[in-house]
């Protein structure tokens, strides 16, 4: 179920964002939101490109808090930059949701994760 949720949030939910907020140009906006998936190219610079139980938040260069600050700044620019910023932030939220699902099932698995502090704080705040 976790895999379905992850990929639905990456590919399906952007349709609802595009259609709900940009009805006039929803096709173009949907393509821009899907194009923000290219942020995952930063996985190619990792020692192992793919690791099933790895949390990408704060691990990959374009998935760090510093990069997310830039994505927030993009929200204040005109189209299409604000859409790109929204897509990138939604991508980070999706990846963080995936991390939280993995973390709740195996807290010890993430003891060396760069995101452990964030995962622990959010988990405690949510009472998980």
N, CA, C and O atoms as CSV, one atom per row, in Angstrom:
chain,resi,resn,atom,element,x,y,z
A,1,UNK,N,N,0.826,-1.196,0.000
A,1,UNK,CA,C,0.000,0.000,0.000
A,1,UNK,C,C,0.873,1.264,0.000
A,1,UNK,O,O,0.524,2.266,-0.625
A,2,UNK,N,N,2.003,1.206,0.703
A,2,UNK,CA,C,2.904,2.353,0.774
A,2,UNK,C,C,3.404,2.749,-0.607
A,2,UNK,O,O,3.486,3.936,-0.923
A,3,UNK,N,N,3.738,1.763,-1.429
A,3,UNK,CA,C,4.218,2.039,-2.783
A,3,UNK,C,C,3.124,2.704,-3.608
A,3,UNK,O,O,3.389,3.653,-4.346
A,4,UNK,N,N,1.897,2.209,-3.483
A,4,UNK,CA,C,0.779,2.806,-4.210
A,4,UNK,C,C,0.581,4.260,-3.800
A,4,UNK,O,O,0.434,5.135,-4.653
A,5,UNK,N,N,0.577,4.519,-2.495
A,5,UNK,CA,C,0.396,5.885,-1.998
A,5,UNK,C,C,1.504,6.786,-2.522
A,5,UNK,O,O,1.242,7.896,-2.986
A,6,UNK,N,N,2.741,6.307,-2.447
A,6,UNK,CA,C,3.886,7.093,-2.895
A,6,UNK,C,C,3.748,7.500,-4.365
A,6,UNK,O,O,3.888,8.675,-4.704
A,7,UNK,N,N,3.476,6.533,-5.224
A,7,UNK,CA,C,3.399,6.854,-6.648
A,7,UNK,C,C,2.116,7.582,-7.024
A,7,UNK,O,O,2.103,8.345,-7.991
A,8,UNK,N,N,1.040,7.362,-6.282
A,8,UNK,CA,C,-0.170,8.142,-6.524
A,8,UNK,C,C,0.085,9.613,-6.203
A,8,UNK,O,O,-0.338,10.498,-6.947
A,9,UNK,N,N,0.777,9.869,-5.093
A,9,UNK,CA,C,1.068,11.252,-4.731
A,9,UNK,C,C,2.028,11.903,-5.727
A,9,UNK,O,O,1.969,13.113,-5.948
A,10,UNK,N,N,2.899,11.113,-6.319
A,10,UNK,CA,C,3.836,11.669,-7.306
A,10,UNK,C,C,3.182,11.911,-8.670
A,10,UNK,O,O,3.475,12.910,-9.327
A,11,UNK,N,N,2.304,11.007,-9.097
A,11,UNK,CA,C,1.767,11.100,-10.457
A,11,UNK,C,C,0.270,11.383,-10.544
A,11,UNK,O,O,-0.173,12.033,-11.491
A,12,UNK,N,N,-0.512,10.915,-9.586
A,12,UNK,CA,C,-1.963,11.093,-9.646
A,12,UNK,C,C,-2.446,12.381,-9.017
A,12,UNK,O,O,-3.225,13.116,-9.623
A,13,UNK,N,N,-1.995,12.659,-7.818
A,13,UNK,CA,C,-2.463,13.838,-7.096
A,13,UNK,C,C,-2.124,15.156,-7.789
A,13,UNK,O,O,-2.913,16.097,-7.706
A,14,UNK,N,N,-0.970,15.261,-8.476
A,14,UNK,CA,C,-0.712,16.504,-9.224
A,14,UNK,C,C,-1.810,16.847,-10.238
A,14,UNK,O,O,-2.027,18.019,-10.544
A,15,UNK,N,N,-2.494,15.836,-10.751
A,15,UNK,CA,C,-3.626,16.101,-11.646
A,15,UNK,C,C,-4.692,16.907,-10.902
A,15,UNK,O,O,-5.222,17.882,-11.433
A,16,UNK,N,N,-5.004,16.494,-9.668
A,16,UNK,CA,C,-6.027,17.194,-8.889
A,16,UNK,C,C,-5.579,18.610,-8.529
A,16,UNK,O,O,-6.393,19.532,-8.499
A,17,UNK,N,N,-4.297,18.778,-8.259
A,17,UNK,CA,C,-3.771,20.115,-7.984
A,17,UNK,C,C,-3.925,20.984,-9.232
A,17,UNK,O,O,-4.417,22.111,-9.160
A,18,UNK,N,N,-3.498,20.446,-10.377
A,18,UNK,CA,C,-3.561,21.200,-11.635
A,18,UNK,C,C,-5.003,21.544,-12.004
A,18,UNK,O,O,-5.308,22.687,-12.343
A,19,UNK,N,N,-5.880,20.556,-11.936
A,19,UNK,CA,C,-7.262,20.776,-12.339
A,19,UNK,C,C,-8.005,21.647,-11.328
A,19,UNK,O,O,-8.856,22.451,-11.707
A,20,UNK,N,N,-7.687,21.490,-10.056
A,20,UNK,CA,C,-8.387,22.240,-9.014
A,20,UNK,C,C,-7.980,23.704,-8.928
A,20,UNK,O,O,-8.816,24.566,-8.658
A,21,UNK,N,N,-6.703,23.991,-9.155
A,21,UNK,CA,C,-6.218,25.363,-8.986
A,21,UNK,C,C,-5.927,26.095,-10.293
A,21,UNK,O,O,-5.863,27.324,-10.316
A,22,UNK,N,N,-5.753,25.352,-11.368
A,22,UNK,CA,C,-5.391,25.966,-12.657
A,22,UNK,C,C,-6.266,25.375,-13.768
A,22,UNK,O,O,-5.751,24.910,-14.785
A,23,UNK,N,N,-7.563,25.396,-13.575
A,23,UNK,CA,C,-8.479,24.724,-14.490
A,23,UNK,C,C,-8.293,25.151,-15.948
A,23,UNK,O,O,-8.396,24.329,-16.859
A,24,UNK,N,N,-8.022,26.424,-16.158
A,24,UNK,CA,C,-7.873,26.926,-17.533
A,24,UNK,C,C,-6.658,26.288,-18.233
A,24,UNK,O,O,-6.736,25.913,-19.403
A,25,UNK,N,N,-5.557,26.174,-17.516
A,25,UNK,CA,C,-4.312,25.635,-18.084
A,25,UNK,C,C,-3.900,24.325,-17.422
A,25,UNK,O,O,-2.705,24.059,-17.291
A,26,UNK,N,N,-4.858,23.501,-17.001
A,26,UNK,CA,C,-4.539,22.340,-16.177
A,26,UNK,C,C,-3.587,21.370,-16.858
A,26,UNK,O,O,-2.754,20.766,-16.183
A,27,UNK,N,N,-3.680,21.199,-18.171
A,27,UNK,CA,C,-2.790,20.251,-18.860
A,27,UNK,C,C,-1.332,20.711,-18.789
A,27,UNK,O,O,-0.431,19.918,-18.514
A,28,UNK,N,N,-1.120,21.986,-19.038
A,28,UNK,CA,C,0.234,22.542,-18.982
A,28,UNK,C,C,0.776,22.483,-17.548
A,28,UNK,O,O,1.932,22.120,-17.332
A,29,UNK,N,N,-0.050,22.835,-16.593
A,29,UNK,CA,C,0.367,22.812,-15.185
A,29,UNK,C,C,0.660,21.384,-14.740
A,29,UNK,O,O,1.634,21.141,-14.027
A,30,UNK,N,N,-0.178,20.442,-15.156
A,30,UNK,CA,C,0.057,19.032,-14.798
A,30,UNK,C,C,1.407,18.567,-15.344
A,30,UNK,O,O,2.155,17.887,-14.641
A,31,UNK,N,N,1.720,18.923,-16.573
A,31,UNK,CA,C,3.017,18.542,-17.143
A,31,UNK,C,C,4.179,19.181,-16.384
A,31,UNK,O,O,5.215,18.546,-16.187
A,32,UNK,N,N,4.013,20.419,-15.963
A,32,UNK,CA,C,5.059,21.081,-15.174
A,32,UNK,C,C,5.235,20.364,-13.835
A,32,UNK,O,O,6.360,20.124,-13.396
A,33,UNK,N,N,4.119,20.026,-13.190
A,33,UNK,CA,C,4.193,19.326,-11.907
A,33,UNK,C,C,4.864,17.961,-12.060
A,33,UNK,O,O,5.657,17.556,-11.210
A,34,UNK,N,N,4.551,17.270,-13.123
A,34,UNK,CA,C,5.182,15.965,-13.372
A,34,UNK,C,C,6.664,16.160,-13.689
A,34,UNK,O,O,7.495,15.342,-13.295
A,35,UNK,N,N,6.994,17.226,-14.389
A,35,UNK,CA,C,8.397,17.493,-14.739
A,35,UNK,C,C,9.245,17.743,-13.492
A,35,UNK,O,O,10.458,17.536,-13.519
A,36,UNK,N,N,8.620,18.184,-12.405
A,36,UNK,CA,C,9.399,18.399,-11.177
A,36,UNK,C,C,9.917,17.082,-10.606
A,36,UNK,O,O,10.729,17.085,-9.680
A,37,UNK,N,N,9.461,15.971,-11.146
A,37,UNK,CA,C,9.994,14.665,-10.750
A,37,UNK,C,C,11.465,14.544,-11.127
A,37,UNK,O,O,12.177,13.689,-10.601
A,38,UNK,N,N,11.916,15.397,-12.034
A,38,UNK,CA,C,13.330,15.373,-12.425
A,38,UNK,C,C,14.251,15.697,-11.245
A,38,UNK,O,O,15.461,15.483,-11.321
A,39,UNK,N,N,13.678,16.210,-10.163
A,39,UNK,CA,C,14.480,16.473,-8.967
A,39,UNK,C,C,15.105,15.167,-8.455
A,39,UNK,O,O,16.110,15.196,-7.745
A,40,UNK,N,N,14.522,14.052,-8.807
A,40,UNK,CA,C,15.066,12.761,-8.382
A,40,UNK,C,C,16.346,12.379,-9.112
A,40,UNK,O,O,16.952,11.353,-8.800
A,41,UNK,N,N,16.761,13.181,-10.070
A,41,UNK,CA,C,18.042,12.917,-10.726
A,41,UNK,C,C,19.205,13.032,-9.741
A,41,UNK,O,O,20.293,12.516,-9.997
A,42,UNK,N,N,18.973,13.704,-8.620
A,42,UNK,CA,C,20.042,13.800,-7.620
A,42,UNK,C,C,20.345,12.451,-6.970
A,42,UNK,O,O,21.361,12.302,-6.291
A,43,UNK,N,N,19.473,11.478,-7.174
A,43,UNK,CA,C,19.747,10.126,-6.684
A,43,UNK,C,C,20.960,9.534,-7.395
A,43,UNK,O,O,21.631,8.652,-6.858
A,44,UNK,N,N,21.237,10.016,-8.591
A,44,UNK,CA,C,22.346,9.476,-9.378
A,44,UNK,C,C,23.708,9.800,-8.773
A,44,UNK,O,O,24.694,9.136,-9.096
A,45,UNK,N,N,23.784,10.796,-7.909
A,45,UNK,CA,C,25.063,11.137,-7.294
A,45,UNK,C,C,25.273,10.400,-5.972
A,45,UNK,O,O,26.287,10.609,-5.307
A,46,UNK,N,N,24.342,9.555,-5.591
A,46,UNK,CA,C,24.471,8.788,-4.356
A,46,UNK,C,C,25.366,7.582,-4.574
A,46,UNK,O,O,25.515,7.079,-5.687
A,47,UNK,N,N,25.956,7.138,-3.476
A,47,UNK,CA,C,26.836,5.982,-3.526
A,47,UNK,C,C,26.106,4.752,-4.057
A,47,UNK,O,O,26.630,4.032,-4.907
A,48,UNK,N,N,24.898,4.514,-3.555
A,48,UNK,CA,C,24.020,3.540,-4.194
A,48,UNK,C,C,22.825,4.324,-4.715
A,48,UNK,O,O,22.142,5.006,-3.951
A,49,UNK,N,N,22.576,4.228,-6.000
A,49,UNK,CA,C,21.530,5.038,-6.632
A,49,UNK,C,C,20.167,4.781,-5.992
A,49,UNK,O,O,19.395,5.714,-5.771
A,50,UNK,N,N,19.874,3.524,-5.698
A,50,UNK,CA,C,18.583,3.186,-5.095
A,50,UNK,C,C,18.810,2.266,-3.910
A,50,UNK,O,O,19.573,1.302,-3.982
A,51,UNK,N,N,18.141,2.579,-2.835
A,51,UNK,CA,C,18.130,1.728,-1.655
A,51,UNK,C,C,16.707,1.731,-1.155
A,51,UNK,O,O,16.154,2.791,-0.860
A,52,UNK,N,N,16.105,0.564,-1.055
A,52,UNK,CA,C,14.669,0.447,-0.792
A,52,UNK,C,C,14.200,1.194,0.455
A,52,UNK,O,O,13.175,1.872,0.401
A,53,UNK,N,N,14.893,1.097,1.542
A,53,UNK,CA,C,14.420,1.692,2.795
A,53,UNK,C,C,15.139,2.986,3.163
A,53,UNK,O,O,15.215,3.342,4.338
A,54,UNK,N,N,15.660,3.680,2.174
A,54,UNK,CA,C,16.375,4.928,2.469
A,54,UNK,C,C,15.410,6.108,2.386
A,54,UNK,O,O,14.587,6.199,1.476
A,55,UNK,N,N,15.533,6.996,3.348
A,55,UNK,CA,C,14.757,8.240,3.338
A,55,UNK,C,C,15.555,9.266,2.540
A,55,UNK,O,O,16.694,9.576,2.891
A,56,UNK,N,N,14.973,9.785,1.487
A,56,UNK,CA,C,15.698,10.723,0.627
A,56,UNK,C,C,15.801,12.128,1.219
A,56,UNK,O,O,16.642,12.919,0.791
A,57,UNK,N,N,14.953,12.444,2.199
A,57,UNK,CA,C,14.977,13.775,2.815
A,57,UNK,C,C,16.295,13.959,3.571
A,57,UNK,O,O,16.666,13.147,4.418
A,58,UNK,N,N,16.977,15.035,3.244
A,58,UNK,CA,C,18.287,15.383,3.799
A,58,UNK,C,C,19.396,14.406,3.430
A,58,UNK,O,O,20.498,14.480,3.973
A,59,UNK,N,N,19.108,13.495,2.513
A,59,UNK,CA,C,20.146,12.572,2.053
A,59,UNK,C,C,20.672,13.006,0.687
A,59,UNK,O,O,21.881,13.125,0.486
A,60,UNK,N,N,19.766,13.238,-0.236
A,60,UNK,CA,C,20.132,13.666,-1.589
A,60,UNK,C,C,20.217,15.196,-1.629
A,60,UNK,O,O,19.462,15.867,-0.926
A,61,UNK,N,N,21.120,15.756,-2.437
A,61,UNK,CA,C,21.346,17.204,-2.443
A,61,UNK,C,C,20.112,18.057,-2.723
A,61,UNK,O,O,19.946,19.111,-2.110
A,62,UNK,N,N,19.257,17.630,-3.622
A,62,UNK,CA,C,18.065,18.423,-3.951
A,62,UNK,C,C,16.871,18.094,-3.058
A,62,UNK,O,O,15.765,18.586,-3.282
A,63,UNK,N,N,17.104,17.256,-2.041
A,63,UNK,CA,C,16.075,16.892,-1.078
A,63,UNK,C,C,16.428,17.410,0.321
A,63,UNK,O,O,15.902,16.909,1.314
A,64,UNK,N,N,17.308,18.401,0.406
A,64,UNK,CA,C,17.729,18.934,1.699
A,64,UNK,C,C,16.864,20.122,2.108
A,64,UNK,O,O,16.129,20.685,1.297
A,65,UNK,N,N,16.965,20.482,3.355
A,65,UNK,CA,C,16.222,21.648,3.856
A,65,UNK,C,C,16.669,22.923,3.146
A,65,UNK,O,O,15.862,23.823,2.913
A,66,UNK,N,N,17.956,23.000,2.802
A,66,UNK,CA,C,18.469,24.179,2.085
A,66,UNK,C,C,17.828,24.303,0.698
A,66,UNK,O,O,17.462,25.397,0.268
A,67,UNK,N,N,17.700,23.177,0.013
A,67,UNK,CA,C,17.049,23.193,-1.299
A,67,UNK,C,C,15.576,23.573,-1.154
A,67,UNK,O,O,15.029,24.291,-1.991
A,68,UNK,N,N,14.942,23.092,-0.095
A,68,UNK,CA,C,13.523,23.380,0.120
A,68,UNK,C,C,13.284,24.864,0.361
A,68,UNK,O,O,12.225,25.382,0.009
A,69,UNK,N,N,14.243,25.547,0.951
A,69,UNK,CA,C,14.128,27.001,1.135
A,69,UNK,C,C,14.050,27.687,-0.232
A,69,UNK,O,O,13.271,28.621,-0.422
A,70,UNK,N,N,14.855,27.219,-1.169
A,70,UNK,CA,C,14.814,27.769,-2.533
A,70,UNK,C,C,13.466,27.473,-3.177
A,70,UNK,O,O,12.917,28.320,-3.882
A,71,UNK,N,N,12.927,26.278,-2.942
A,71,UNK,CA,C,11.624,25.922,-3.509
A,71,UNK,C,C,10.522,26.834,-2.952
A,71,UNK,O,O,9.599,27.205,-3.676
A,72,UNK,N,N,10.620,27.190,-1.678
A,72,UNK,CA,C,9.649,28.117,-1.077
A,72,UNK,C,C,9.775,29.491,-1.733
A,72,UNK,O,O,8.769,30.135,-2.030
A,73,UNK,N,N,10.993,29.933,-1.954
A,73,UNK,CA,C,11.214,31.239,-2.593
A,73,UNK,C,C,10.595,31.266,-3.997
A,73,UNK,O,O,10.069,32.294,-4.425
A,74,UNK,N,N,10.659,30.138,-4.709
A,74,UNK,CA,C,10.064,30.064,-6.049
A,74,UNK,C,C,8.566,30.357,-6.036
A,74,UNK,O,O,8.015,30.822,-7.033
A,75,UNK,N,N,7.912,30.089,-4.921
A,75,UNK,CA,C,6.470,30.332,-4.822
A,75,UNK,C,C,6.110,31.810,-5.010
A,75,UNK,O,O,4.979,32.137,-5.370
A,76,UNK,N,N,7.067,32.687,-4.769
A,76,UNK,CA,C,6.801,34.123,-4.839
A,76,UNK,C,C,7.095,34.727,-6.214
A,76,UNK,O,O,6.945,35.933,-6.408
A,77,UNK,N,N,7.512,33.894,-7.160
A,77,UNK,CA,C,7.756,34.350,-8.523
A,77,UNK,C,C,6.509,34.109,-9.370
A,77,UNK,O,O,5.544,33.496,-8.913
A,78,UNK,N,N,6.541,34.593,-10.596
A,78,UNK,CA,C,5.421,34.395,-11.520
A,78,UNK,C,C,5.453,33.003,-12.118
A,78,UNK,O,O,6.422,32.256,-11.981
A,79,UNK,N,N,4.337,32.677,-12.798
A,79,UNK,CA,C,4.271,31.404,-13.521
A,79,UNK,C,C,5.411,31.339,-14.523
A,79,UNK,O,O,5.763,32.379,-15.080
A,80,UNK,N,N,5.982,30.241,-14.774
A,80,UNK,CA,C,5.768,28.902,-14.231
A,80,UNK,C,C,6.609,28.616,-12.994
A,80,UNK,O,O,6.541,27.510,-12.458
A,81,UNK,N,N,7.411,29.590,-12.517
A,81,UNK,CA,C,8.309,29.331,-11.399
A,81,UNK,C,C,7.565,28.991,-10.110
A,81,UNK,O,O,8.009,28.136,-9.343
A,82,UNK,N,N,6.435,29.658,-9.869
A,82,UNK,CA,C,5.660,29.335,-8.675
A,82,UNK,C,C,5.078,27.923,-8.752
A,82,UNK,O,O,4.970,27.235,-7.737
A,83,UNK,N,N,4.710,27.500,-9.941
A,83,UNK,CA,C,4.195,26.140,-10.127
A,83,UNK,C,C,5.323,25.129,-9.918
A,83,UNK,O,O,5.118,24.079,-9.308
A,84,UNK,N,N,6.496,25.447,-10.419
A,84,UNK,CA,C,7.657,24.572,-10.218
A,84,UNK,C,C,7.965,24.466,-8.726
A,84,UNK,O,O,8.212,23.371,-8.219
A,85,UNK,N,N,7.953,25.598,-8.021
A,85,UNK,CA,C,8.184,25.580,-6.576
A,85,UNK,C,C,7.154,24.736,-5.842
A,85,UNK,O,O,7.498,23.960,-4.951
A,86,UNK,N,N,5.900,24.888,-6.216
A,86,UNK,CA,C,4.834,24.099,-5.588
A,86,UNK,C,C,5.028,22.614,-5.872
A,86,UNK,O,O,4.863,21.778,-4.983
A,87,UNK,N,N,5.379,22.293,-7.117
A,87,UNK,CA,C,5.607,20.897,-7.479
A,87,UNK,C,C,6.768,20.291,-6.714
A,87,UNK,O,O,6.688,19.152,-6.255
A,88,UNK,N,N,7.851,21.051,-6.576
A,88,UNK,CA,C,9.018,20.555,-5.843
A,88,UNK,C,C,8.696,20.375,-4.356
A,88,UNK,O,O,9.113,19.390,-3.745
A,89,UNK,N,N,7.965,21.313,-3.780
A,89,UNK,CA,C,7.584,21.175,-2.371
A,89,UNK,C,C,6.628,20.005,-2.162
A,89,UNK,O,O,6.725,19.290,-1.164
A,90,UNK,N,N,5.713,19.811,-3.097
A,90,UNK,CA,C,4.810,18.670,-2.979
A,90,UNK,C,C,5.595,17.366,-3.122
A,90,UNK,O,O,5.282,16.376,-2.461
A,91,UNK,N,N,6.603,17.365,-3.976
A,91,UNK,CA,C,7.471,16.191,-4.135
A,91,UNK,C,C,8.167,15.886,-2.802
A,91,UNK,O,O,8.244,14.728,-2.392
A,92,UNK,N,N,8.671,16.925,-2.130
A,92,UNK,CA,C,9.339,16.736,-0.840
A,92,UNK,C,C,8.353,16.217,0.211
A,92,UNK,O,O,8.692,15.350,1.016
A,93,UNK,N,N,7.129,16.756,0.194
A,93,UNK,CA,C,6.099,16.289,1.119
A,93,UNK,C,C,5.781,14.817,0.867
A,93,UNK,O,O,5.623,14.043,1.811
A,94,UNK,N,N,5.690,14.438,-0.389
A,94,UNK,CA,C,5.434,13.045,-0.740
A,94,UNK,C,C,6.556,12.144,-0.245
A,94,UNK,O,O,6.299,11.096,0.347
A,95,UNK,N,N,7.794,12.547,-0.484
A,95,UNK,CA,C,8.927,11.747,-0.027
A,95,UNK,C,C,8.983,11.692,1.502
A,95,UNK,O,O,9.327,10.658,2.075
A,96,UNK,N,N,8.647,12.798,2.155
A,96,UNK,CA,C,8.641,12.803,3.618
A,96,UNK,C,C,7.538,11.890,4.148
A,96,UNK,O,O,7.737,11.196,5.145
A,97,UNK,N,N,6.392,11.885,3.498
A,97,UNK,CA,C,5.305,10.988,3.895
A,97,UNK,C,C,5.768,9.541,3.794
A,97,UNK,O,O,5.485,8.726,4.672
A,98,UNK,N,N,6.474,9.231,2.727
A,98,UNK,CA,C,7.020,7.891,2.547
A,98,UNK,C,C,8.002,7.557,3.674
A,98,UNK,O,O,7.979,6.455,4.223
A,99,UNK,N,N,8.857,8.514,4.009
A,99,UNK,CA,C,9.813,8.320,5.104
A,99,UNK,C,C,9.084,8.060,6.421
A,99,UNK,O,O,9.480,7.186,7.192
A,100,UNK,N,N,8.022,8.816,6.676
A,100,UNK,CA,C,7.269,8.637,7.914
A,100,UNK,C,C,6.612,7.265,7.973
A,100,UNK,O,O,6.570,6.649,9.038
A,101,UNK,N,N,6.101,6.780,6.852
A,101,UNK,CA,C,5.497,5.448,6.835
A,101,UNK,C,C,6.541,4.378,7.149
A,101,UNK,O,O,6.267,3.436,7.893
A,102,UNK,N,N,7.730,4.526,6.584
A,102,UNK,CA,C,8.803,3.568,6.869
A,102,UNK,C,C,9.271,3.703,8.317
A,102,UNK,O,O,9.504,2.697,8.985
A,103,UNK,N,N,9.407,4.911,8.798
A,103,UNK,CA,C,9.897,5.176,10.146
A,103,UNK,C,C,8.966,4.596,11.204
A,103,UNK,O,O,9.433,4.038,12.197
A,104,UNK,N,N,7.664,4.719,11.006
A,104,UNK,CA,C,6.717,4.217,12.002
A,104,UNK,C,C,6.754,2.697,12.093
A,104,UNK,O,O,6.427,2.131,13.137
A,105,UNK,N,N,7.146,2.032,11.014
A,105,UNK,CA,C,7.209,0.570,11.066
A,105,UNK,C,C,8.563,0.057,11.549
A,105,UNK,O,O,8.666,-1.096,11.967
A,106,UNK,N,N,9.611,0.894,11.501
A,106,UNK,CA,C,10.939,0.447,11.944
A,106,UNK,C,C,11.792,1.653,12.318
A,106,UNK,O,O,12.587,2.137,11.513
A,107,UNK,N,N,11.620,2.126,13.534
A,107,UNK,CA,C,12.370,3.303,13.987
A,107,UNK,C,C,13.878,3.057,14.017
A,107,UNK,O,O,14.656,3.965,13.720
A,108,UNK,N,N,14.299,1.844,14.371
A,108,UNK,CA,C,15.718,1.514,14.432
A,108,UNK,C,C,16.366,1.531,13.061
A,108,UNK,O,O,17.569,1.767,12.954
A,109,UNK,N,N,15.611,1.289,12.027
A,109,UNK,CA,C,16.149,1.253,10.660
A,109,UNK,C,C,16.681,2.625,10.235
A,109,UNK,O,O,17.500,2.716,9.321
A,110,UNK,N,N,16.219,3.688,10.894
A,110,UNK,CA,C,16.589,5.041,10.500
A,110,UNK,C,C,17.532,5.717,11.492
A,110,UNK,O,O,17.693,6.937,11.462
A,111,UNK,N,N,18.147,4.939,12.361
A,111,UNK,CA,C,19.005,5.533,13.392
A,111,UNK,C,C,20.174,6.313,12.805
A,111,UNK,O,O,20.662,7.249,13.439
A,112,UNK,N,N,20.637,5.950,11.603
A,112,UNK,CA,C,21.747,6.662,10.961
A,112,UNK,C,C,21.290,7.573,9.823
A,112,UNK,O,O,22.115,8.098,9.075
A,113,UNK,N,N,20.005,7.757,9.696
A,113,UNK,CA,C,19.461,8.580,8.608
A,113,UNK,C,C,19.686,10.063,8.891
A,113,UNK,O,O,19.538,10.505,10.030
A,114,UNK,N,N,20.044,10.837,7.859
A,114,UNK,CA,C,20.184,12.287,8.048
A,114,UNK,C,C,18.871,12.963,8.459
A,114,UNK,O,O,18.882,14.098,8.936
A,115,UNK,N,N,17.762,12.284,8.278
A,115,UNK,CA,C,16.457,12.864,8.600
A,115,UNK,C,C,15.923,12.385,9.944
A,115,UNK,O,O,14.778,12.681,10.285
A,116,UNK,N,N,16.729,11.648,10.722
A,116,UNK,CA,C,16.225,11.041,11.962
A,116,UNK,C,C,15.661,12.077,12.933
A,116,UNK,O,O,14.634,11.834,13.566
A,117,UNK,N,N,16.310,13.208,13.053
A,117,UNK,CA,C,15.835,14.236,13.993
A,117,UNK,C,C,14.463,14.761,13.566
A,117,UNK,O,O,13.559,14.897,14.391
A,118,UNK,N,N,14.316,15.050,12.283
A,118,UNK,CA,C,13.041,15.540,11.760
A,118,UNK,C,C,11.954,14.475,11.896
A,118,UNK,O,O,10.835,14.782,12.307
A,119,UNK,N,N,12.273,13.236,11.556
A,119,UNK,CA,C,11.299,12.150,11.657
A,119,UNK,C,C,10.851,11.953,13.099
A,119,UNK,O,O,9.666,11.746,13.360
A,120,UNK,N,N,11.788,12.016,14.028
A,120,UNK,CA,C,11.459,11.841,15.441
A,120,UNK,C,C,10.573,12.971,15.939
A,120,UNK,O,O,9.589,12.722,16.636
A,121,UNK,N,N,10.906,14.208,15.593
A,121,UNK,CA,C,10.102,15.358,16.031
A,121,UNK,C,C,8.682,15.291,15.489
A,121,UNK,O,O,7.722,15.506,16.228
A,122,UNK,N,N,8.546,14.994,14.205
A,122,UNK,CA,C,7.205,14.923,13.604
A,122,UNK,C,C,6.435,13.748,14.181
A,122,UNK,O,O,5.240,13.865,14.453
A,123,UNK,N,N,7.098,12.622,14.371
A,123,UNK,CA,C,6.468,11.439,14.942
A,123,UNK,C,C,5.949,11.731,16.359
A,123,UNK,O,O,4.827,11.360,16.703
A,124,UNK,N,N,6.762,12.388,17.160
A,124,UNK,CA,C,6.348,12.743,18.520
A,124,UNK,C,C,5.212,13.747,18.501
A,124,UNK,O,O,4.281,13.636,19.298
A,125,UNK,N,N,5.269,14.725,17.606
A,125,UNK,CA,C,4.217,15.746,17.509
A,125,UNK,C,C,2.879,15.130,17.104
A,125,UNK,O,O,1.821,15.560,17.564
A,126,UNK,N,N,2.941,14.122,16.242
A,126,UNK,CA,C,1.722,13.458,15.789
A,126,UNK,C,C,1.269,12.334,16.723
A,126,UNK,O,O,0.181,11.780,16.566
A,127,UNK,N,N,2.121,12.010,17.692
A,127,UNK,CA,C,1.791,10.943,18.627
A,127,UNK,C,C,1.863,9.566,18.005
A,127,UNK,O,O,1.115,8.665,18.387
A,128,UNK,N,N,2.763,9.400,17.044
A,128,UNK,CA,C,2.910,8.110,16.347
A,128,UNK,C,C,3.969,7.286,17.025
A,128,UNK,O,O,4.249,6.167,16.597
